[in-house]
């Protein structure tokens, strides 16, 4: 299954894009595939969100869900 | 019937002007149960890093998540402190050094709640809201901002 992944902040420099499709049926599978495609991503600190919720545990993804890669926040 | 409060829009394009801040204060003159306001203004610093000076920060966000998180922070602050009202504004896009990028405005009958709530809200924004800043130097190179 193809899942839309979105990258934010400094992760857009590492991946060279803000969004792309990634294979995977679970969150951890999508993260592993993204890190395989962009090895420097694996060296970065980030949290992940499914839809608009931050999720740490592995979850099965639904077809219309988006996975976001969120580097440490820096507002203010 | 839903009791959920309407989510307020927090993000504003570019810097937050002193006129906007002044108008916001002026609008509270009719709310006479208020005895104390506290205001936090985040300003872009012209940090010098390796001999290069930051001239502006370009802010981006996961806006849907960010607005939801702002809403949760607002609700938590209202539950924790005796507040009359609260306003939060954060810039998106470019903000020059010396300009305001974050405006938190808290009002309460008494000062202690205003002081404590304002700090509580600012600290949670820094920690929990998915916002990022690209610090541009004068030569157009950049680095990504990190919060301490």
Backbone of each chain as ProteinMPNN parsed JSONL, in Angstrom:
{"seq_chain_A": "XXXXXXXXXXXXXXXXXXXXXXXXXXXXXXXXXXXXXXXXXXXXXXXXXXXXXXXXXXXXXXXXXXXXXXXXXXXX", "coords_chain_A": {"N_chain_A": [[0.843, -1.195, 0.0], [0.51, 2.222, -0.814], [1.489, 5.05, 0.967], [0.965, 8.444, 1.775], [3.587, 10.469, 2.743], [4.736, 13.131, 4.801], [7.183, 15.643, 5.19], [8.777, 17.809, 7.505], [10.256, 20.991, 8.485], [13.753, 20.81, 9.091], [13.913, 18.308, 8.021], [13.009, 18.377, 5.458], [15.167, 19.299, 4.042], [16.854, 17.14, 4.163], [15.48, 15.072, 2.891], [14.881, 16.229, 0.53], [12.401, 16.906, -0.32], [8.956, 17.837, 0.353], [6.917, 16.119, 0.523], [5.972, 12.779, -0.263], [5.277, 9.554, -1.731], [5.171, 6.465, 0.018], [5.909, 3.043, 0.434], [4.165, 0.692, 2.516], [2.376, -0.864, 5.174], [2.115, -0.431, 7.788], [2.869, 1.932, 10.435], [5.541, 1.761, 11.406], [6.722, 0.346, 9.368], [6.527, 2.1, 7.219], [8.124, 4.181, 8.219], [10.583, 2.841, 8.379], [11.042, 2.304, 5.665], [11.216, 4.891, 4.665], [13.512, 5.78, 5.977], [15.318, 4.041, 4.876], [15.317, 4.852, 2.226], [16.198, 7.466, 2.542], [18.951, 7.702, 3.994], [20.15, 9.516, 5.835], [18.046, 10.437, 7.27], [17.531, 8.584, 9.241], [19.424, 9.224, 11.116], [18.468, 11.388, 12.346], [16.585, 13.28, 14.795], [13.233, 12.799, 15.321], [9.639, 12.932, 15.592], [6.645, 11.052, 14.943], [3.566, 11.407, 13.183], [0.284, 10.231, 12.705], [-2.148, 11.083, 10.564], [-3.413, 13.767, 12.286], [-2.365, 13.185, 14.73], [0.143, 12.537, 17.121], [2.006, 9.633, 17.115], [3.545, 6.924, 18.662], [3.735, 4.147, 18.996], [3.631, 1.184, 16.938], [1.289, 1.128, 14.34], [-1.404, -0.058, 12.336], [-1.883, 1.167, 9.108], [-4.459, 3.054, 7.538], [-5.929, 3.377, 4.266], [-6.283, 6.066, 3.522], [-4.739, 7.553, 5.212], [-2.245, 9.863, 6.359], [1.235, 10.055, 6.948], [3.28, 11.909, 9.047], [6.497, 13.34, 9.412], [8.113, 14.754, 12.015], [10.394, 17.029, 13.019], [12.244, 18.208, 15.988], [10.356, 20.668, 17.75], [10.175, 24.232, 17.21], [8.968, 26.678, 17.802], [8.01, 30.129, 18.488]], "CA_chain_A": [[0.0, 0.0, 0.0], [1.244, 3.49, -0.846], [1.039, 6.034, 1.948], [1.563, 9.768, 1.606], [4.351, 10.932, 3.906], [5.086, 14.55, 4.744], [8.364, 15.999, 5.972], [8.73, 19.205, 7.959], [11.472, 21.6, 9.021], [15.039, 20.409, 8.532], [13.799, 17.019, 7.327], [12.805, 18.643, 4.02], [16.501, 19.408, 3.449], [17.445, 15.796, 4.105], [14.766, 14.242, 1.912], [14.773, 16.961, -0.732], [10.988, 17.107, -0.697], [8.031, 18.039, 1.477], [5.918, 15.054, 0.522], [6.171, 11.726, -1.269], [4.574, 8.309, -1.4], [6.069, 5.449, 0.575], [5.259, 1.755, 0.65], [4.077, 0.23, 3.897], [1.024, -1.029, 5.7], [2.121, -0.005, 9.199], [3.672, 3.131, 10.669], [6.966, 1.434, 11.517], [7.19, -0.077, 8.043], [6.688, 3.333, 6.429], [9.303, 4.878, 8.752], [11.775, 2.077, 7.969], [11.251, 2.498, 4.229], [11.674, 6.27, 4.46], [14.903, 5.846, 6.439], [16.118, 3.289, 3.896], [15.443, 5.702, 1.042], [16.963, 8.665, 2.921], [19.706, 7.205, 5.171], [20.426, 10.565, 6.827], [16.835, 10.588, 8.091], [17.687, 7.693, 10.391], [20.333, 9.844, 12.085], [17.798, 12.593, 12.855], [15.565, 13.171, 15.827], [11.905, 13.201, 14.849], [8.478, 12.163, 16.027], [5.775, 10.754, 13.799], [2.124, 11.593, 13.391], [-0.639, 9.618, 11.743], [-3.16, 12.135, 10.518], [-2.95, 14.9, 13.086], [-2.033, 12.725, 16.085], [1.476, 11.966, 17.294], [1.893, 8.207, 17.429], [4.857, 6.289, 18.853], [3.612, 2.703, 18.803], [3.325, 0.782, 15.57], [-0.149, 0.997, 14.071], [-1.749, -0.365, 10.951], [-2.335, 2.389, 8.438], [-5.592, 2.995, 6.625], [-5.535, 3.825, 2.926], [-6.31, 7.523, 3.342], [-3.998, 8.232, 6.282], [-0.966, 10.477, 6.037], [2.246, 9.974, 8.011], [4.123, 13.104, 9.084], [7.778, 13.264, 10.124], [8.17, 16.054, 12.69], [11.614, 17.256, 13.8], [11.947, 18.951, 17.233], [9.595, 21.906, 17.504], [11.009, 25.432, 17.429], [8.135, 27.875, 17.72], [8.289, 31.253, 19.377]], "C_chain_A": [[0.882, 1.252, 0.0], [0.625, 4.458, 0.173], [1.725, 7.363, 1.662], [2.304, 10.129, 2.895], [4.715, 12.395, 3.689], [6.276, 14.801, 5.662], [8.293, 17.481, 6.321], [10.107, 19.667, 8.438], [12.707, 21.094, 8.308], [14.972, 19.083, 7.777], [13.534, 17.214, 5.832], [14.153, 18.816, 3.319], [17.1, 18.022, 3.227], [16.786, 14.955, 3.006], [14.67, 14.923, 0.547], [13.342, 17.159, -1.195], [10.153, 17.329, 0.561], [7.042, 16.888, 1.603], [6.279, 14.022, -0.541], [5.353, 10.511, -0.854], [5.589, 7.262, -0.95], [5.28, 4.154, 0.749], [5.198, 1.423, 2.132], [2.643, 0.151, 4.365], [0.941, -0.654, 7.182], [3.031, 1.217, 9.336], [5.166, 2.8, 10.669], [7.544, 0.992, 10.178], [7.431, 1.149, 7.15], [7.935, 4.098, 6.897], [10.58, 4.17, 8.305], [12.063, 2.29, 6.487], [11.75, 3.916, 3.932], [13.142, 6.412, 4.866], [15.832, 5.072, 5.502], [16.355, 4.143, 2.655], [16.324, 6.924, 1.327], [17.783, 8.311, 4.174], [19.967, 8.264, 6.237], [19.221, 10.796, 7.746], [16.945, 9.757, 9.369], [18.591, 8.251, 11.471], [19.667, 11.035, 12.789], [16.835, 12.266, 13.988], [14.234, 13.627, 15.223], [10.828, 12.385, 15.556], [7.593, 11.952, 14.807], [4.322, 10.998, 14.182], [1.377, 10.829, 12.309], [-1.867, 10.514, 11.73], [-2.644, 13.306, 11.324], [-2.607, 14.484, 14.516], [-0.631, 12.127, 16.124], [1.327, 10.535, 17.797], [3.295, 7.631, 17.559], [4.787, 4.797, 18.526], [3.324, 2.391, 17.339], [1.816, 0.621, 15.418], [-0.336, 0.637, 12.597], [-2.328, 0.886, 10.311], [-3.539, 2.108, 7.554], [-5.188, 3.675, 5.316], [-5.428, 5.345, 2.812], [-5.492, 8.271, 4.393], [-2.64, 8.734, 5.799], [-0.031, 10.33, 7.237], [3.137, 11.209, 7.927], [5.373, 12.85, 9.913], [8.053, 14.656, 10.69], [9.478, 16.191, 13.466], [11.278, 18.057, 15.062], [11.347, 20.326, 16.947], [10.422, 23.132, 17.896], [10.194, 26.713, 17.288], [8.581, 28.957, 18.685], [9.506, 32.045, 18.962]], "O_chain_A": [[1.874, 1.325, 0.725], [-0.59, 4.649, 0.222], [2.914, 7.405, 1.347], [1.735, 10.101, 3.986], [4.965, 12.838, 2.568], [6.365, 14.25, 6.759], [7.812, 18.298, 5.535], [10.987, 18.864, 8.748], [12.722, 20.961, 7.084], [15.862, 18.767, 6.988], [13.805, 16.318, 5.032], [14.273, 18.515, 2.132], [17.769, 17.773, 2.224], [17.461, 14.22, 2.286], [14.409, 14.272, -0.464], [13.103, 17.538, -2.342], [10.589, 17.047, 1.677], [6.413, 16.702, 2.644], [6.826, 14.361, -1.59], [4.807, 10.462, 0.248], [6.705, 7.187, -1.465], [4.121, 4.176, 1.163], [6.069, 1.821, 2.906], [1.804, 0.978, 4.009], [-0.144, -0.569, 7.756], [3.854, 1.495, 8.464], [5.957, 3.477, 10.012], [8.716, 1.234, 9.89], [8.421, 1.213, 6.422], [8.705, 4.6, 6.078], [11.545, 4.819, 7.901], [13.222, 2.44, 6.1], [12.596, 4.116, 3.061], [13.919, 7.079, 4.184], [17.004, 5.422, 5.36], [17.455, 4.159, 2.102], [17.094, 7.361, 0.472], [17.351, 8.591, 5.292], [20.003, 7.943, 7.425], [19.369, 11.29, 8.863], [16.506, 10.179, 10.439], [18.538, 7.807, 12.618], [20.236, 11.614, 13.713], [16.346, 11.144, 14.12], [14.14, 14.727, 14.677], [11.085, 11.288, 16.053], [7.773, 12.595, 13.773], [3.913, 10.822, 15.329], [1.793, 10.791, 11.151], [-2.54, 10.685, 12.747], [-1.541, 13.791, 11.07], [-2.562, 15.325, 15.413], [-0.264, 11.317, 15.273], [0.62, 10.267, 18.768], [4.135, 7.821, 16.68], [5.671, 4.255, 17.862], [2.831, 3.241, 16.597], [1.155, 0.042, 16.28], [0.476, 0.99, 11.742], [-3.16, 1.575, 10.902], [-3.627, 1.064, 6.908], [-4.23, 4.446, 5.271], [-4.575, 5.854, 2.085], [-5.547, 9.499, 4.456], [-1.986, 8.121, 4.955], [-0.45, 10.462, 8.387], [3.684, 11.518, 6.868], [5.317, 12.228, 10.974], [8.207, 15.62, 9.939], [9.651, 15.521, 14.484], [10.153, 18.538, 15.201], [11.77, 21.038, 16.036], [11.259, 23.07, 18.798], [10.663, 27.703, 16.728], [9.407, 28.735, 19.57], [9.861, 33.022, 19.62]]}, "seq_chain_B": "XXXXXXXXXXXXXXXXXXXXXXXXXXXXXXXXXXXXXXXXXXXXXXXXXXXXXXXXXXXXXXXXXXXXXXXXXXXXXXXXXXXXXXXXXXXXXXXXXXXXXXXXXXXXXXXXXXXXXXXXXXXXXXXXXXXXXXXXXXXXXXXXXXXX", "coords_chain_B": {"N_chain_B": [[-26.334, 18.85, 21.959], [-23.342, 20.514, 21.287], [-20.616, 21.357, 23.427], [-18.218, 22.23, 22.842], [-15.723, 24.689, 22.502], [-15.325, 27.168, 19.986], [-12.608, 26.839, 17.791], [-9.87, 29.014, 17.824], [-8.231, 31.066, 15.425], [-4.819, 31.068, 15.176], [-2.508, 31.517, 13.704], [-0.75, 33.984, 11.854], [0.092, 35.861, 8.98], [3.395, 36.752, 8.467], [5.106, 39.358, 10.427], [3.92, 40.322, 13.753], [2.264, 43.209, 14.365], [2.972, 46.241, 16.264], [0.82, 47.913, 16.327], [-1.349, 46.166, 16.064], [-1.086, 44.778, 18.454], [-1.478, 46.847, 20.281], [-4.133, 47.545, 19.634], [-5.381, 45.214, 20.429], [-5.105, 45.324, 23.188], [-6.591, 47.63, 23.692], [-9.172, 46.754, 23.049], [-10.0, 45.476, 25.32], [-10.945, 47.2, 27.202], [-13.586, 47.322, 27.796], [-14.1, 45.102, 29.241], [-14.617, 44.781, 32.267], [-14.282, 43.125, 34.457], [-11.792, 42.286, 34.487], [-8.67, 42.477, 36.1], [-6.028, 42.278, 35.705], [-3.615, 42.063, 33.186], [-1.385, 39.97, 31.405], [1.331, 39.91, 29.212], [3.146, 38.244, 26.715], [5.74, 38.737, 24.475], [7.285, 37.42, 21.792], [10.316, 37.951, 20.201], [12.244, 38.225, 17.224], [15.596, 37.418, 17.331], [18.737, 38.885, 16.452], [20.868, 36.887, 16.21], [24.359, 36.165, 16.338], [26.185, 33.903, 14.605], [28.894, 31.945, 14.155], [30.149, 34.172, 13.036], [28.236, 35.172, 11.323], [25.218, 37.013, 10.904], [21.912, 36.581, 12.017], [19.209, 37.497, 10.023], [16.511, 37.2, 9.564], [13.692, 35.094, 10.421], [12.101, 32.36, 8.984], [9.021, 31.043, 9.415], [7.426, 27.88, 9.556], [4.774, 25.45, 9.709], [3.021, 22.511, 10.859], [0.077, 22.994, 10.175], [-2.59, 22.185, 10.801], [-2.344, 20.309, 12.905], [-1.009, 22.0, 14.65], [-2.88, 24.056, 15.187], [-4.791, 22.555, 16.507], [-3.317, 21.768, 18.732], [-2.757, 24.24, 19.917], [-5.362, 24.83, 20.665], [-5.868, 22.868, 22.616], [-3.975, 23.609, 24.539], [-4.974, 26.123, 25.237], [-7.483, 25.36, 26.351], [-6.601, 23.833, 28.513], [-5.235, 25.748, 29.993], [-7.306, 27.484, 30.694], [-8.704, 25.753, 32.354], [-6.927, 25.395, 34.415], [-6.224, 27.868, 35.504], [-7.625, 30.939, 36.819], [-8.998, 32.616, 34.512], [-10.004, 35.347, 32.485], [-9.922, 35.924, 29.774], [-8.056, 34.963, 26.805], [-5.536, 35.231, 24.381], [-3.78, 34.095, 21.585], [-1.245, 34.5, 19.248], [0.699, 33.591, 16.478], [3.38, 33.94, 14.236], [3.56, 33.057, 10.737], [5.689, 32.372, 7.953], [8.058, 34.887, 6.833], [9.822, 36.724, 9.324], [11.41, 39.559, 10.341], [14.528, 40.267, 12.073], [14.118, 41.733, 15.222], [11.438, 42.079, 14.961], [8.083, 41.07, 15.982], [7.102, 37.764, 16.69], [5.561, 36.098, 18.205], [2.725, 36.396, 20.204], [1.284, 36.427, 23.194], [-1.471, 36.838, 25.191], [-2.909, 37.31, 28.155], [-5.615, 37.489, 30.382], [-6.987, 38.278, 33.563], [-8.874, 38.309, 36.658], [-7.063, 38.798, 38.725], [-3.513, 39.333, 39.412], [-1.731, 37.107, 39.863], [-2.737, 34.77, 38.621], [-2.691, 35.637, 35.978], [0.087, 36.112, 35.519], [1.178, 33.507, 35.967], [-0.257, 31.864, 34.209], [0.446, 32.916, 31.72], [3.177, 32.319, 31.447], [3.013, 29.528, 31.586], [1.557, 28.937, 29.252], [3.273, 29.903, 27.22], [5.545, 28.28, 27.58], [4.475, 25.771, 26.998], [3.731, 26.118, 24.334], [6.238, 26.382, 23.105], [7.235, 23.834, 23.513], [5.356, 21.962, 22.544], [3.999, 22.59, 20.166], [3.815, 22.044, 16.702], [5.884, 23.744, 15.073], [8.319, 25.28, 13.01], [11.445, 26.973, 12.476], [13.319, 28.723, 10.109], [16.367, 30.061, 10.135], [17.595, 32.754, 8.579], [20.618, 34.042, 7.272], [22.554, 37.048, 6.483], [23.748, 36.536, 4.029], [22.032, 34.9, 2.696], [22.318, 32.233, 3.296], [21.334, 29.623, 5.598], [20.161, 28.32, 8.788], [18.527, 25.804, 10.784], [16.319, 26.721, 13.312], [16.636, 26.018, 16.799], [14.962, 25.23, 19.808], [15.744, 26.105, 23.163]], "CA_chain_B": [[-25.679, 20.139, 21.763], [-21.933, 20.455, 21.616], [-20.13, 22.424, 24.303], [-16.842, 22.543, 22.445], [-15.534, 26.076, 22.107], [-14.818, 27.355, 18.635], [-11.153, 26.986, 17.757], [-9.447, 30.331, 17.354], [-7.109, 31.055, 14.5], [-3.627, 31.571, 15.857], [-1.443, 31.914, 12.785], [-0.886, 35.224, 11.116], [1.164, 35.934, 7.993], [4.408, 37.77, 8.719], [5.266, 39.819, 11.81], [2.765, 40.85, 14.491], [2.601, 44.634, 14.493], [2.689, 46.883, 17.548], [-0.544, 48.463, 16.226], [-2.264, 45.059, 16.355], [-0.982, 44.501, 19.894], [-2.145, 47.971, 20.947], [-5.584, 47.399, 19.42], [-5.854, 44.094, 21.251], [-5.229, 45.831, 24.568], [-7.7, 48.594, 23.693], [-10.458, 46.04, 22.983], [-10.346, 44.914, 26.626], [-11.365, 48.247, 28.148], [-14.996, 47.093, 28.18], [-14.179, 43.892, 30.077], [-14.204, 45.405, 33.53], [-13.96, 42.159, 35.529], [-10.34, 42.046, 34.406], [-7.842, 43.34, 36.938], [-4.611, 42.086, 35.372], [-3.207, 41.457, 31.918], [0.046, 39.7, 31.219], [1.611, 39.776, 27.78], [4.469, 37.791, 26.292], [6.053, 39.034, 23.082], [8.508, 36.793, 21.289], [10.924, 38.809, 19.183], [13.336, 37.553, 16.506], [16.923, 37.92, 17.709], [19.786, 38.894, 15.421], [21.988, 36.109, 16.747], [25.572, 36.056, 15.508], [26.614, 32.508, 14.659], [30.084, 31.782, 13.292], [30.441, 35.432, 12.347], [27.121, 35.603, 10.461], [24.115, 37.531, 11.711], [20.554, 36.217, 11.601], [18.448, 38.691, 9.625], [15.075, 36.911, 9.702], [13.302, 33.687, 10.58], [10.908, 31.957, 8.218], [8.303, 30.038, 10.195], [6.488, 26.956, 8.922], [4.092, 24.643, 10.723], [1.985, 21.545, 10.476], [-0.91, 23.947, 10.699], [-3.78, 21.539, 11.383], [-1.921, 19.815, 14.223], [-0.645, 23.136, 15.492], [-4.108, 24.719, 15.655], [-5.403, 21.665, 17.508], [-2.506, 21.818, 19.955], [-3.045, 25.543, 20.537], [-6.69, 24.73, 21.284], [-5.721, 22.072, 23.844], [-3.246, 24.445, 25.509], [-5.95, 27.13, 25.697], [-8.466, 24.731, 27.237], [-5.907, 23.44, 29.745], [-4.933, 26.962, 30.763], [-8.57, 27.949, 31.294], [-9.071, 24.833, 33.441], [-5.92, 25.444, 35.491], [-6.12, 29.217, 36.086], [-8.827, 31.769, 36.77], [-8.734, 33.557, 33.426], [-11.157, 35.974, 31.833], [-9.748, 35.639, 28.343], [-6.705, 34.606, 26.38], [-5.332, 35.344, 22.933], [-2.457, 33.629, 21.158], [-0.961, 34.71, 17.825], [2.051, 33.187, 16.082], [3.646, 34.24, 12.823], [4.04, 32.126, 9.715], [6.418, 33.128, 6.944], [9.272, 35.576, 7.275], [9.773, 37.778, 10.34], [12.757, 40.125, 10.438], [15.092, 40.492, 13.405], [13.528, 42.898, 15.879], [9.971, 42.055, 14.841], [7.404, 40.163, 16.903], [6.629, 36.523, 16.056], [4.632, 35.405, 19.113], [1.993, 37.32, 21.075], [0.384, 35.726, 24.121], [-2.152, 37.895, 25.937], [-3.732, 36.617, 29.141], [-6.299, 38.442, 31.261], [-7.534, 37.618, 34.742], [-9.235, 39.288, 37.693], [-5.924, 39.096, 39.608], [-2.229, 39.216, 38.709], [-1.01, 35.834, 39.947], [-3.202, 33.873, 37.565], [-2.217, 36.149, 34.688], [1.53, 35.832, 35.421], [1.472, 32.071, 35.89], [-0.844, 31.3, 32.993], [1.191, 33.383, 30.558], [4.392, 31.499, 31.346], [2.57, 28.15, 31.301], [1.163, 28.861, 27.834], [4.465, 30.077, 26.367], [6.398, 27.08, 27.68], [3.827, 24.665, 26.273], [3.829, 26.398, 22.901], [7.611, 26.07, 22.677], [7.503, 22.401, 23.626], [4.358, 21.032, 22.002], [3.332, 22.987, 18.918], [4.69, 21.731, 15.564], [6.308, 24.933, 14.328], [9.769, 25.275, 12.771], [11.954, 28.266, 12.03], [14.538, 28.706, 9.298], [17.065, 31.31, 10.439], [18.381, 33.201, 7.424], [21.688, 35.011, 7.477], [22.557, 38.124, 5.476], [24.207, 36.038, 2.722], [20.979, 33.979, 2.23], [22.463, 30.894, 3.866], [20.386, 29.476, 6.707], [20.2, 27.143, 9.656], [17.216, 25.589, 11.397], [16.233, 27.177, 14.705], [16.305, 25.013, 17.821], [14.546, 25.84, 21.081], [16.484, 25.62, 24.341]], "C_chain_B": [[-24.216, 20.044, 22.166], [-21.534, 21.638, 22.502], [-18.715, 22.852, 23.918], [-16.753, 23.994, 21.987], [-14.971, 26.131, 20.694], [-13.302, 27.552, 18.695], [-10.798, 28.342, 17.178], [-8.292, 30.173, 16.384], [-5.927, 31.752, 15.156], [-2.631, 32.155, 14.863], [-1.792, 33.185, 12.024], [0.315, 35.334, 10.176], [2.12, 37.074, 8.326], [4.418, 38.228, 10.167], [3.954, 40.308, 12.428], [3.093, 42.303, 14.836], [2.274, 45.171, 15.884], [1.29, 47.502, 17.538], [-1.582, 47.388, 16.566], [-2.271, 44.761, 17.852], [-1.694, 45.609, 20.683], [-3.655, 47.887, 20.825], [-6.153, 46.295, 20.296], [-6.032, 44.534, 22.7], [-6.453, 46.746, 24.673], [-9.054, 47.895, 23.75], [-10.91, 45.517, 24.344], [-10.85, 45.962, 27.626], [-12.815, 48.059, 28.595], [-15.15, 45.886, 29.094], [-13.692, 44.255, 31.482], [-14.11, 44.435, 34.708], [-12.471, 41.851, 35.53], [-9.612, 43.035, 35.312], [-6.379, 43.251, 36.568], [-4.474, 41.471, 33.989], [-1.752, 41.061, 32.053], [0.255, 39.38, 29.751], [3.02, 39.237, 27.595], [4.62, 38.109, 24.818], [7.36, 38.355, 22.729], [9.035, 37.614, 20.134], [12.083, 38.058, 18.528], [14.663, 38.237, 16.853], [17.871, 37.888, 16.524], [21.013, 38.181, 15.986], [23.162, 36.138, 15.771], [26.134, 34.649, 15.701], [27.744, 32.322, 13.648], [30.319, 33.022, 12.426], [29.329, 35.929, 11.439], [25.906, 35.958, 11.326], [22.768, 37.082, 11.14], [19.791, 37.482, 11.234], [16.939, 38.448, 9.683], [14.884, 35.427, 9.971], [12.065, 33.45, 9.733], [10.246, 30.799, 8.967], [7.395, 29.19, 9.304], [5.861, 26.108, 10.026], [3.296, 23.531, 10.071], [0.712, 22.194, 11.01], [-2.119, 23.278, 11.357], [-3.46, 21.013, 12.782], [-1.644, 20.965, 15.171], [-1.892, 23.824, 16.045], [-4.803, 23.86, 16.716], [-4.643, 21.72, 18.828], [-2.702, 23.149, 20.68], [-4.384, 25.474, 21.282], [-6.614, 23.959, 22.61], [-5.019, 22.897, 24.932], [-4.183, 25.506, 26.092], [-6.913, 26.527, 26.724], [-7.824, 24.354, 28.572], [-5.617, 24.662, 30.621], [-6.196, 27.514, 31.425], [-8.98, 27.066, 32.464], [-8.165, 25.02, 34.656], [-5.904, 26.79, 36.226], [-7.449, 29.952, 35.97], [-8.599, 32.891, 35.749], [-10.04, 34.105, 32.86], [-11.082, 35.737, 30.327], [-8.274, 35.447, 28.006], [-6.623, 34.697, 24.866], [-3.909, 34.904, 22.617], [-2.34, 33.883, 19.649], [0.488, 34.309, 17.562], [2.221, 33.444, 14.59], [3.91, 32.983, 12.014], [4.721, 32.962, 8.644], [7.551, 33.911, 7.584], [8.994, 36.702, 8.277], [11.208, 38.275, 10.531], [13.215, 40.237, 11.892], [14.516, 41.787, 13.979], [12.016, 42.937, 15.794], [9.392, 40.95, 15.736], [6.828, 38.964, 16.143], [5.627, 35.77, 16.931], [4.039, 36.42, 20.081], [1.014, 36.498, 21.902], [-0.156, 36.777, 25.086], [-3.178, 37.233, 26.855], [-4.331, 37.642, 30.091], [-7.034, 37.694, 32.366], [-8.019, 38.688, 35.723], [-8.024, 39.719, 38.523], [-4.598, 38.692, 38.965], [-1.601, 37.831, 38.744], [-1.445, 34.86, 38.859], [-2.699, 34.33, 36.201], [-0.735, 35.83, 34.488], [1.774, 34.344, 35.142], [0.935, 31.461, 34.603], [-0.037, 31.694, 31.762], [2.448, 32.535, 30.371], [4.049, 30.058, 30.957], [2.268, 27.987, 29.81], [2.393, 28.962, 26.927], [5.336, 28.825, 26.397], [5.779, 25.918, 26.917], [3.87, 24.879, 24.769], [5.199, 25.969, 22.379], [7.832, 24.566, 22.59], [6.6, 21.542, 22.742], [3.789, 21.373, 20.635], [4.28, 22.78, 17.731], [4.929, 22.939, 14.656], [7.828, 24.835, 14.179], [10.192, 26.624, 12.223], [13.264, 28.107, 11.275], [15.204, 30.061, 9.496], [17.962, 31.681, 9.257], [19.437, 34.199, 7.854], [21.69, 36.013, 6.317], [22.988, 37.635, 4.101], [23.249, 34.991, 2.136], [21.212, 32.514, 2.621], [21.523, 30.805, 5.079], [20.761, 28.301, 7.597], [18.809, 26.996, 10.287], [17.289, 25.954, 12.875], [15.998, 25.987, 15.632], [15.96, 25.731, 19.114], [15.35, 25.251, 22.227], [15.524, 25.027, 25.357]], "O_chain_B": [[-23.888, 19.556, 23.248], [-22.037, 22.752, 22.353], [-18.102, 23.704, 24.561], [-17.575, 24.471, 21.205], [-14.232, 25.242, 20.27], [-12.782, 28.309, 19.515], [-11.357, 28.765, 16.166], [-7.478, 29.258, 16.51], [-6.036, 32.884, 15.627], [-1.987, 33.166, 15.143], [-2.93, 33.422, 11.62], [1.426, 34.946, 10.537], [1.702, 38.225, 8.453], [3.824, 37.588, 11.034], [3.009, 40.659, 11.721], [4.081, 42.583, 15.516], [1.419, 44.634, 16.588], [0.645, 47.613, 18.58], [-2.562, 47.655, 17.261], [-3.324, 44.521, 18.443], [-2.423, 45.331, 21.635], [-4.376, 48.127, 21.793], [-7.253, 46.414, 20.836], [-7.002, 44.155, 23.355], [-7.241, 46.649, 25.614], [-9.976, 48.37, 24.413], [-12.074, 45.152, 24.51], [-11.147, 45.631, 28.774], [-13.223, 48.57, 29.638], [-16.222, 45.671, 29.662], [-12.527, 44.061, 31.831], [-13.882, 44.864, 35.84], [-11.954, 41.233, 36.461], [-9.879, 44.236, 35.305], [-5.566, 44.042, 37.047], [-5.134, 40.484, 33.665], [-0.976, 41.732, 32.733], [-0.54, 38.673, 29.131], [3.966, 39.704, 28.228], [3.747, 37.795, 24.01], [8.41, 38.668, 23.29], [8.3, 37.937, 19.2], [12.818, 37.337, 19.203], [14.828, 39.446, 16.694], [17.818, 36.979, 15.695], [22.058, 38.794, 16.209], [22.983, 36.135, 14.553], [26.506, 34.258, 16.807], [27.563, 32.518, 12.446], [30.646, 32.922, 11.243], [29.457, 36.997, 10.841], [25.613, 35.302, 12.326], [22.521, 37.191, 9.939], [19.726, 38.426, 12.02], [16.169, 39.396, 9.835], [15.79, 34.618, 9.775], [11.112, 34.229, 9.759], [10.829, 29.726, 9.13], [6.697, 29.701, 8.428], [6.37, 26.06, 11.146], [2.944, 23.598, 8.893], [0.321, 21.968, 12.155], [-2.615, 23.767, 12.372], [-4.214, 21.244, 13.727], [-1.998, 20.913, 16.349], [-1.954, 24.139, 17.233], [-5.335, 24.379, 17.697], [-5.242, 21.719, 19.903], [-2.802, 23.185, 21.907], [-4.516, 25.995, 22.389], [-7.225, 24.357, 23.602], [-5.424, 22.882, 26.094], [-4.178, 25.751, 27.298], [-7.136, 27.082, 27.799], [-8.427, 24.533, 29.631], [-5.742, 24.602, 31.844], [-6.161, 27.956, 32.573], [-9.535, 27.552, 33.449], [-8.595, 24.823, 35.793], [-5.61, 26.847, 37.42], [-8.285, 29.625, 35.128], [-8.082, 33.959, 36.077], [-11.044, 33.399, 32.774], [-12.079, 35.388, 29.694], [-7.383, 35.729, 28.808], [-7.542, 34.283, 24.159], [-2.958, 35.293, 23.296], [-3.23, 33.523, 18.879], [1.387, 34.648, 18.332], [1.317, 33.195, 13.793], [4.413, 31.984, 12.528], [4.373, 34.126, 8.445], [7.954, 33.643, 8.716], [8.078, 37.507, 8.108], [12.106, 37.494, 10.846], [12.401, 40.295, 12.814], [14.442, 42.806, 13.291], [11.375, 43.736, 16.476], [10.095, 40.041, 16.178], [6.17, 39.113, 15.114], [4.918, 34.893, 16.439], [4.761, 37.202, 20.699], [0.044, 35.947, 21.38], [0.606, 37.51, 25.715], [-4.175, 36.674, 26.399], [-3.642, 38.553, 30.55], [-7.619, 36.634, 32.146], [-7.615, 39.846, 35.624], [-7.955, 40.862, 38.975], [-4.558, 37.827, 38.091], [-0.995, 37.41, 37.758], [-0.608, 34.2, 38.245], [-2.323, 33.508, 35.366], [-0.338, 35.341, 33.43], [2.485, 33.981, 34.205], [1.6, 30.634, 33.979], [0.141, 30.881, 30.855], [2.743, 32.087, 29.263], [4.71, 29.453, 30.111], [2.683, 27.008, 29.189], [2.533, 28.191, 25.978], [5.808, 28.366, 25.356], [6.491, 25.16, 26.258], [4.03, 23.923, 24.011], [5.31, 25.291, 21.357], [8.531, 24.083, 21.699], [7.034, 20.504, 22.243], [3.157, 20.525, 20.006], [5.408, 23.273, 17.742], [4.272, 23.121, 13.631], [8.529, 24.378, 15.081], [9.406, 27.329, 11.59], [14.193, 27.445, 11.738], [14.671, 31.087, 9.075], [18.955, 31.008, 8.977], [19.193, 35.077, 8.681], [20.963, 35.871, 5.333], [22.633, 38.252, 3.096], [23.604, 34.279, 1.196], [20.39, 31.653, 2.308], [20.985, 31.819, 5.523], [21.547, 27.427, 7.23], [18.023, 27.943, 10.316], [18.205, 25.544, 13.587], [15.256, 25.064, 15.296], [16.595, 26.724, 19.47], [15.609, 24.048, 22.263], [15.951, 24.565, 26.415]]}, "name": "protein", "num_of_chains": 2, "seq": "XXXXXXXXXXXXXXXXXXXXXXXXXXXXXXXXXXXXXXXXXXXXXXXXXXXXXXXXXXXXXXXXXXXXXXXXXXXXXXXXXXXXXXXXXXXXXXXXXXXXXXXXXXXXXXXXXXXXXXXXXXXXXXXXXXXXXXXXXXXXXXXXXXXXXXXXXXXXXXXXXXXXXXXXXXXXXXXXXXXXXXXXXXXXXXXXXXXXXXXXXXXXXXXXXXXXXXXXXXXXXXXX"}
